[in-house]
Amino acid sequence: MKMKIHSMSGCQLLLLFCAFLTIFLSTVAIGAIGPSVLTKIQPNPVQNMNQGKKWVAIVNGLSKLNQQIYVNMVVDNVEYLDHGLNKHILIDIAISTTEDGTNFTEIEGSPFTHNRTLLCEKDVLECDSVVIAHEPYIGYYGYMFNITILNPEPFIGNVSFGINYINDKFTLFELWFRFFFLVATFVFIIVFSVKIRTIKNEWNVEQKWTTVLLFGLIAYNNPLFPLEIIVDGWLFPFLDILFWASFIFLCLLYILVVFDSMRIDDSEISVKFFYLPKIILVGILWLGLVVVLSWQEFHELDDPTDVGQFSGFIFFTIAMIAALLLYCFWIIYAILSACHIDDSKPFLKRRLRFFTALTLLVISIFTGGILFDYYGPIENNAAEFLSFQSLMNLYIFTLGMVYLPATSQFSGHYDEEMDLEEEYVTNKENALRAISLDTQSSSSYSY
């Protein structure tokens, strides 16, 4: 129970928040001036993409550092500016590869034929971009894409195709920063473990679960990520998904456990009634996330043109949304219940305020980043990767710092304060008991 947060003044906690934001914004700035994420190739538009007309593109000079390659299509919206369009089109995609840039061989299963939804908004000159193919692993020097629209209607006019692949400089940038955060995590775990062992069996909930999160942070930084680039197959991409989803699962469980533990006594915390319901709830989110992401990854490895949603996608999405809503209600209930802590527990109030403020800040930044990614003008730079990577690392490091054991000098002061709190509570209980006895005596006398 003796932690650094108990000895820190309000000014020191404010400085800690400022340091957190300063370092985070610095990483965002580094990412913003870093290498571009994608290398984009925009060939000339195809005029009047009539039935049977083919579009062929060749990309050479690729390496494993390019990681992935995407092909997308944008159709000019000429005929339906007044009322828009939503239509399925049938596309045939043949993919060939080469080791030397000259002799191409079609990949197994090619050509592929799939439906794509063409969505054209009213009063917009271009229809929404349609992803034609996604190769999640670069294993060859060059790729050739041969695309045919099998059922074009008269409205299919000019079509612009684009090819995007990961910039090899960004891959090196990503590898170095993942390595940096991984080393920083190992160093912090060693320091935290050495200091936390001094209190042995007196760990509180925050200290126990911060230790778990620190080891989960190793999975988030993924020491196996280089093998995902080097080795072909499903194993390492699946492990990357599993590590990422498991860390998010641990974070959600950690937040719920800490908030809920502050409103009840330590004697009421049990595996069956306290931890098990939380694990089941967050486990539903984890399972849905792993299934949806890994299914998509597996199918794209077999068929790079299979970029649609699978039949169970809606079911898992609804289940995750329902579990997430229940999780949010539980968090709100736990926070509101914990806010009624009386003045006899000032240290618990300080822990609650700090944890709530820091967690809400991180969730706001995380949610804002996701919304900005989907709806905002995201530039083609490394800021998104580095901001999310640094945010979670800084969050766990900050929690670990304030939950370290207090110094021996403060421990005595802490014990004195705790004795005063216990004395306050005991005197309050004795006073209430005396009032109750007086009331009973008065009632008996009146009778």
C-alpha positions as CSV (number, residue, x, y, z in Angstrom):
1,M,0.0,0.0,0.0
2,K,3.0,2.3,0.4
3,M,3.4,3.9,-3.1
4,K,5.2,7.0,-4.5
5,I,1.8,8.5,-5.5
6,H,1.1,8.9,-1.8
7,S,4.2,11.1,-1.3
8,M,3.8,13.2,-4.4
9,S,2.3,16.7,-4.1
10,G,-0.3,18.0,-6.5
11,C,2.4,20.1,-8.2
12,Q,4.6,17.0,-8.8
13,L,1.6,15.1,-10.3
14,L,0.9,18.0,-12.6
15,L,4.5,18.1,-13.7
16,L,4.3,14.3,-14.4
17,F,1.3,14.9,-16.6
18,C,3.1,17.7,-18.4
19,A,6.1,15.4,-19.0
20,F,3.8,12.7,-20.3
21,L,2.3,15.1,-22.9
22,T,5.6,16.7,-23.8
23,I,7.2,13.3,-24.6
24,F,4.1,12.1,-26.4
25,L,3.9,15.2,-28.6
26,S,7.6,15.0,-29.3
27,T,7.2,11.4,-30.7
28,V,4.3,12.7,-32.8
29,A,6.5,15.4,-34.2
30,I,9.3,12.9,-34.9
31,G,6.8,10.7,-36.8
32,A,5.5,13.7,-38.8
33,I,8.9,14.5,-40.2
34,G,9.7,10.8,-40.6
35,P,9.6,8.8,-43.8
36,S,6.4,8.4,-45.8
37,V,4.5,5.2,-45.0
38,L,3.4,4.4,-48.6
39,T,5.0,4.6,-52.0
40,K,2.2,5.4,-54.4
41,I,2.1,4.7,-58.2
42,Q,-0.7,6.4,-60.2
43,P,-0.7,5.2,-63.8
44,N,-2.6,7.1,-66.4
45,P,-6.4,6.6,-66.3
46,V,-8.0,4.0,-68.5
47,Q,-10.4,5.6,-71.0
48,N,-13.8,4.0,-71.3
49,M,-13.3,0.7,-69.5
50,N,-15.6,-1.4,-71.7
51,Q,-16.3,-5.0,-71.4
52,G,-13.2,-7.2,-72.0
53,K,-10.8,-4.3,-71.9
54,K,-7.8,-5.1,-69.7
55,W,-5.6,-3.0,-67.4
56,V,-2.1,-4.2,-66.9
57,A,0.5,-2.8,-64.5
58,I,4.0,-4.1,-63.5
59,V,5.9,-3.2,-60.3
60,N,9.5,-4.2,-60.0
61,G,12.3,-3.5,-57.5
62,L,10.4,-4.7,-54.4
63,S,11.9,-6.4,-51.4
64,K,10.7,-7.9,-48.1
65,L,11.1,-4.5,-46.5
66,N,8.1,-3.2,-48.6
67,Q,5.9,-5.6,-46.5
68,Q,2.6,-5.2,-48.4
69,I,1.2,-4.1,-51.7
70,Y,-2.3,-2.7,-52.4
71,V,-4.2,-2.2,-55.7
72,N,-7.2,0.2,-55.7
73,M,-9.6,1.6,-58.4
74,V,-11.4,4.9,-58.6
75,V,-14.2,5.4,-61.2
76,D,-15.2,8.8,-62.5
77,N,-18.8,9.6,-61.6
78,V,-20.1,11.2,-64.7
79,E,-23.6,9.8,-65.4
80,Y,-24.9,9.7,-61.8
81,L,-24.0,13.1,-60.3
82,D,-27.6,13.9,-59.7
83,H,-28.6,10.9,-57.6
84,G,-25.5,8.7,-57.0
85,L,-25.0,5.0,-57.5
86,N,-24.6,1.8,-55.5
87,K,-23.9,-1.2,-57.7
88,H,-22.0,-4.5,-57.7
89,I,-19.4,-5.0,-60.4
90,L,-17.6,-8.3,-61.3
91,I,-13.8,-8.0,-61.6
92,D,-11.3,-10.5,-62.8
93,I,-7.8,-10.2,-61.4
94,A,-4.7,-12.1,-62.5
95,I,-1.6,-11.8,-60.4
96,S,1.9,-12.9,-61.6
97,T,5.3,-12.7,-59.9
98,T,8.9,-12.6,-61.0
99,E,12.3,-13.1,-59.4
100,D,14.3,-11.3,-62.1
101,G,11.9,-8.6,-63.4
102,T,11.3,-10.4,-66.8
103,N,9.9,-13.9,-66.5
104,F,6.4,-13.7,-64.8
105,T,4.5,-16.7,-63.4
106,E,0.9,-16.6,-62.3
107,I,0.4,-17.3,-58.6
108,E,-1.6,-20.4,-57.5
109,G,-5.3,-19.9,-58.0
110,S,-5.0,-16.9,-60.4
111,P,-7.0,-15.5,-62.0
112,F,-9.5,-14.6,-59.2
113,T,-13.0,-13.3,-59.8
114,H,-14.8,-11.3,-57.1
115,N,-17.7,-8.8,-56.8
116,R,-16.9,-5.3,-55.6
117,T,-19.4,-2.6,-54.5
118,L,-19.1,0.6,-56.5
119,L,-20.4,3.5,-54.4
120,C,-20.8,6.9,-56.0
121,E,-22.1,9.8,-53.9
122,K,-24.4,12.4,-55.2
123,D,-22.7,15.6,-56.6
124,V,-19.2,14.0,-56.2
125,L,-17.1,13.7,-59.3
126,E,-15.3,10.5,-58.2
127,C,-16.7,7.3,-56.8
128,D,-15.3,5.8,-53.6
129,S,-12.0,4.0,-53.9
130,V,-12.4,0.3,-54.3
131,V,-9.6,-2.1,-53.1
132,I,-9.0,-4.6,-55.8
133,A,-6.1,-6.7,-54.3
134,H,-4.0,-6.8,-51.1
135,E,-0.9,-8.9,-50.9
136,P,0.1,-9.0,-47.2
137,Y,3.6,-10.4,-47.8
138,I,6.2,-9.3,-50.4
139,G,8.1,-12.4,-51.5
140,Y,9.1,-11.5,-55.0
141,Y,11.1,-8.9,-56.9
142,G,8.2,-7.9,-59.1
143,Y,4.4,-8.2,-59.5
144,M,2.2,-7.9,-62.5
145,F,-1.6,-7.2,-62.1
146,N,-4.0,-7.9,-65.0
147,I,-7.5,-6.5,-64.2
148,T,-10.7,-6.8,-66.3
149,I,-14.2,-5.5,-65.4
150,L,-16.5,-8.3,-66.6
151,N,-19.8,-6.6,-66.4
152,P,-19.3,-2.9,-67.1
153,E,-22.4,-0.9,-67.8
154,P,-22.4,2.3,-70.0
155,F,-21.8,4.4,-66.9
156,I,-18.3,2.9,-66.5
157,G,-16.1,5.6,-68.1
158,N,-12.7,6.7,-67.1
159,V,-11.1,4.4,-64.4
160,S,-8.0,5.3,-62.4
161,F,-6.0,2.5,-60.9
162,G,-3.4,3.0,-58.1
163,I,-0.7,0.8,-56.6
164,N,0.5,1.4,-53.1
165,Y,3.2,-0.5,-51.2
166,I,5.0,0.1,-47.9
167,N,8.1,2.4,-48.1
168,D,11.2,0.4,-47.2
169,K,12.5,3.4,-45.3
170,F,9.4,3.4,-43.1
171,T,9.9,-0.3,-42.4
172,L,13.4,0.5,-41.1
173,F,12.0,3.4,-39.1
174,E,9.4,1.1,-37.6
175,L,11.9,-1.6,-36.8
176,W,14.2,0.8,-34.9
177,F,11.5,2.4,-32.8
178,R,9.9,-1.0,-32.0
179,F,13.4,-2.1,-30.8
180,F,13.8,1.1,-28.8
181,F,10.5,0.7,-27.0
182,L,11.2,-3.0,-26.5
183,V,14.6,-2.3,-24.8
184,A,13.0,0.5,-22.7
185,T,10.3,-2.0,-21.6
186,F,12.9,-4.6,-20.5
187,V,14.9,-1.9,-18.6
188,F,11.7,-0.6,-16.8
189,I,10.7,-4.2,-15.9
190,I,14.0,-4.8,-14.3
191,V,13.9,-1.5,-12.3
192,F,10.3,-2.1,-11.3
193,S,10.9,-5.7,-10.3
194,V,13.9,-4.8,-8.1
195,K,12.0,-2.0,-6.3
196,I,8.7,-3.9,-5.9
197,R,10.4,-6.9,-4.3
198,T,11.2,-4.8,-1.2
199,I,7.5,-5.0,-0.1
200,K,7.1,-8.7,-0.9
201,N,3.5,-9.8,-0.1
202,E,2.1,-6.3,0.5
203,W,1.4,-5.5,-3.1
204,N,-2.0,-3.8,-3.8
205,V,-4.2,-4.3,-6.8
206,E,-2.5,-1.5,-8.9
207,Q,1.0,-2.9,-8.3
208,K,0.0,-6.4,-9.2
209,W,-1.7,-5.5,-12.4
210,T,0.9,-3.0,-13.4
211,T,3.4,-5.8,-13.3
212,V,1.2,-7.9,-15.6
213,L,0.8,-5.0,-18.0
214,L,4.5,-4.5,-18.2
215,F,5.0,-8.0,-19.5
216,G,2.0,-7.5,-21.8
217,L,3.8,-4.4,-23.1
218,I,6.6,-6.7,-24.4
219,A,3.9,-8.4,-26.6
220,Y,2.6,-5.0,-27.8
221,N,6.1,-4.1,-28.9
222,N,6.3,-7.5,-30.5
223,P,9.9,-8.8,-30.5
224,L,8.9,-11.2,-33.3
225,F,7.9,-8.4,-35.7
226,P,11.1,-8.7,-37.9
227,L,10.3,-12.4,-38.5
228,E,6.9,-11.3,-39.9
229,I,8.8,-9.4,-42.6
230,I,11.3,-12.0,-43.3
231,V,9.3,-15.3,-43.1
232,D,6.4,-16.1,-45.4
233,G,3.3,-17.8,-44.0
234,W,0.5,-17.2,-41.5
235,L,2.2,-17.9,-38.2
236,F,4.0,-14.6,-37.5
237,P,1.1,-12.3,-38.8
238,F,-1.2,-14.3,-36.6
239,L,1.1,-13.9,-33.6
240,D,1.2,-10.2,-34.2
241,I,-2.6,-10.0,-34.2
242,L,-2.7,-12.2,-31.1
243,F,-0.1,-10.1,-29.2
244,W,-1.8,-6.8,-30.1
245,A,-5.3,-8.1,-29.2
246,S,-4.0,-9.6,-25.9
247,F,-2.4,-6.4,-24.8
248,I,-5.6,-4.4,-25.5
249,F,-7.5,-7.2,-23.6
250,L,-5.1,-6.7,-20.6
251,C,-5.5,-2.9,-20.7
252,L,-9.3,-3.1,-20.7
253,L,-9.2,-5.7,-17.9
254,Y,-6.7,-3.6,-15.9
255,I,-8.8,-0.5,-16.1
256,L,-11.9,-2.3,-15.0
257,V,-10.2,-4.1,-12.1
258,V,-8.5,-1.0,-10.7
259,F,-11.7,1.1,-10.8
260,D,-13.9,-1.7,-9.4
261,S,-11.3,-2.5,-6.6
262,M,-11.4,1.0,-5.3
263,R,-15.1,0.8,-4.4
264,I,-14.9,-2.4,-2.3
265,D,-12.8,-3.7,0.5
266,D,-9.8,-5.9,-0.3
267,S,-11.5,-8.9,1.5
268,E,-14.3,-8.9,-1.1
269,I,-11.9,-9.5,-4.0
270,S,-12.1,-13.1,-5.1
271,V,-11.4,-14.9,-8.3
272,K,-14.9,-16.3,-8.7
273,F,-17.0,-13.2,-8.0
274,F,-14.5,-10.4,-8.7
275,Y,-12.2,-11.4,-11.5
276,L,-14.1,-14.1,-13.5
277,P,-17.1,-11.9,-14.7
278,K,-14.6,-9.3,-15.9
279,I,-12.4,-11.8,-17.7
280,I,-15.5,-13.3,-19.5
281,L,-16.7,-9.8,-20.6
282,V,-13.3,-8.6,-21.9
283,G,-12.6,-12.1,-23.3
284,I,-15.6,-11.7,-25.6
285,L,-14.0,-8.6,-27.0
286,W,-10.6,-10.3,-27.3
287,L,-12.1,-13.4,-29.1
288,G,-14.1,-11.3,-31.6
289,L,-11.0,-9.1,-32.4
290,V,-8.7,-12.1,-32.9
291,V,-11.2,-13.9,-35.1
292,V,-12.1,-11.0,-37.4
293,L,-8.5,-9.8,-37.9
294,S,-6.9,-13.3,-38.3
295,W,-9.6,-14.5,-40.7
296,Q,-9.0,-11.6,-43.0
297,E,-5.2,-12.2,-42.8
298,F,-5.4,-15.9,-43.6
299,H,-7.7,-15.4,-46.6
300,E,-5.6,-12.7,-48.1
301,L,-2.5,-15.0,-47.9
302,D,-4.4,-17.6,-50.0
303,D,-6.3,-15.1,-52.2
304,P,-4.9,-11.5,-52.3
305,T,-8.1,-10.4,-54.0
306,D,-10.4,-11.7,-51.2
307,V,-10.7,-8.4,-49.3
308,G,-14.4,-8.6,-48.4
309,Q,-16.1,-9.4,-45.2
310,F,-16.7,-13.1,-44.2
311,S,-20.1,-14.4,-43.3
312,G,-19.7,-14.3,-39.6
313,F,-18.3,-10.7,-39.5
314,I,-21.6,-9.2,-38.6
315,F,-22.2,-11.6,-35.8
316,F,-18.8,-11.0,-34.2
317,T,-19.2,-7.3,-34.7
318,I,-22.5,-7.2,-32.9
319,A,-21.2,-9.3,-30.1
320,M,-18.2,-7.0,-29.6
321,I,-20.4,-3.9,-29.7
322,A,-22.7,-5.4,-27.1
323,A,-19.7,-6.4,-24.9
324,L,-18.2,-3.0,-25.3
325,L,-21.4,-1.2,-24.3
326,L,-21.7,-3.4,-21.2
327,Y,-18.0,-2.7,-20.4
328,C,-18.6,1.1,-20.6
329,F,-21.6,0.9,-18.3
330,W,-19.6,-1.1,-15.8
331,I,-16.7,1.4,-15.9
332,I,-19.1,4.3,-15.4
333,Y,-20.8,2.5,-12.4
334,A,-17.4,1.7,-10.8
335,I,-16.2,5.3,-11.2
336,L,-19.4,6.8,-9.8
337,S,-19.3,4.3,-6.9
338,A,-15.7,5.0,-6.1
339,C,-16.3,8.7,-6.1
340,H,-18.3,8.3,-2.9
341,I,-15.2,7.5,-0.9
342,D,-15.4,9.5,2.3
343,D,-12.8,11.9,3.6
344,S,-11.3,9.3,5.9
345,K,-9.4,7.8,2.9
346,P,-7.5,10.6,1.3
347,F,-4.8,8.3,-0.2
348,L,-7.4,6.2,-2.0
349,K,-9.0,9.4,-3.3
350,R,-5.7,10.6,-4.7
351,R,-5.1,7.2,-6.4
352,L,-8.6,7.4,-7.9
353,R,-8.2,11.0,-9.2
354,F,-4.8,10.3,-10.7
355,F,-5.7,7.0,-12.4
356,T,-9.0,8.5,-13.7
357,A,-7.4,11.6,-15.2
358,L,-4.5,9.7,-16.9
359,T,-6.7,6.9,-18.2
360,L,-9.3,9.3,-19.6
361,L,-6.5,11.3,-21.3
362,V,-5.1,8.2,-22.9
363,I,-8.5,7.0,-24.0
364,S,-9.3,10.4,-25.5
365,I,-6.1,10.5,-27.4
366,F,-6.5,6.9,-28.6
367,T,-10.1,7.4,-29.7
368,G,-9.3,10.8,-31.3
369,G,-6.5,9.2,-33.3
370,I,-8.8,6.5,-34.6
371,L,-11.5,9.0,-35.6
372,F,-8.9,11.3,-37.2
373,D,-7.5,8.4,-39.1
374,Y,-10.9,7.6,-40.6
375,Y,-12.4,11.0,-41.0
376,G,-9.5,13.4,-41.0
377,P,-6.8,14.4,-43.5
378,I,-4.1,12.0,-42.4
379,E,-0.8,12.7,-44.1
380,N,1.3,9.9,-45.5
381,N,3.9,9.9,-42.7
382,A,5.0,7.9,-39.7
383,A,3.1,10.0,-37.1
384,E,0.2,7.6,-36.7
385,F,2.4,4.6,-36.0
386,L,4.8,6.4,-33.6
387,S,2.0,8.2,-31.7
388,F,0.0,5.0,-31.0
389,Q,3.2,3.1,-30.1
390,S,4.5,5.8,-27.8
391,L,1.1,6.4,-26.2
392,M,0.7,2.9,-24.8
393,N,4.3,2.6,-23.7
394,L,4.3,6.0,-21.9
395,Y,0.9,5.2,-20.2
396,I,2.3,2.0,-18.7
397,F,5.6,3.6,-17.7
398,T,3.8,6.5,-16.0
399,L,1.6,4.1,-14.0
400,G,4.7,2.0,-13.0
401,M,6.5,5.1,-11.8
402,V,3.7,6.3,-9.4
403,Y,3.0,2.8,-8.2
404,L,6.6,2.1,-7.1
405,P,7.1,1.6,-3.4
406,A,7.5,4.7,-1.4
407,T,10.8,5.6,0.2
408,S,11.5,4.4,3.7
409,Q,11.3,8.0,5.0
410,F,7.8,8.4,3.7
411,S,6.8,4.9,4.8
412,G,6.8,6.0,8.5
413,H,4.7,9.1,7.6
414,Y,2.4,6.8,5.6
415,D,2.0,4.5,8.5
416,E,1.2,7.4,10.8
417,E,-1.4,8.6,8.3
418,M,-3.0,5.2,8.0
419,D,-3.1,4.9,11.8
420,L,-4.9,8.2,11.9
421,E,-7.4,7.0,9.3
422,E,-8.0,3.8,11.2
423,E,-8.5,5.8,14.4
424,Y,-10.9,8.1,12.6
425,V,-12.9,5.2,11.3
426,T,-12.9,3.5,14.7
427,N,-14.1,6.6,16.5
428,K,-16.7,7.1,13.8
429,E,-18.0,3.5,14.2
430,N,-18.0,3.9,18.1
431,A,-20.0,7.1,17.8
432,L,-22.6,5.5,15.5
433,R,-22.8,2.5,17.8
434,A,-23.3,4.8,20.9
435,I,-26.1,6.7,19.1
436,S,-27.8,3.5,18.2
437,L,-27.7,2.3,21.8
438,D,-29.1,5.6,23.0
439,T,-31.9,5.4,20.5
440,Q,-32.7,1.8,21.6
441,S,-32.6,2.9,25.3
442,S,-35.0,5.8,24.7
443,S,-37.4,3.5,22.8
444,S,-37.4,1.0,25.7
445,Y,-37.9,3.8,28.3
446,S,-40.8,5.2,26.3
447,Y,-42.4,1.8,26.1
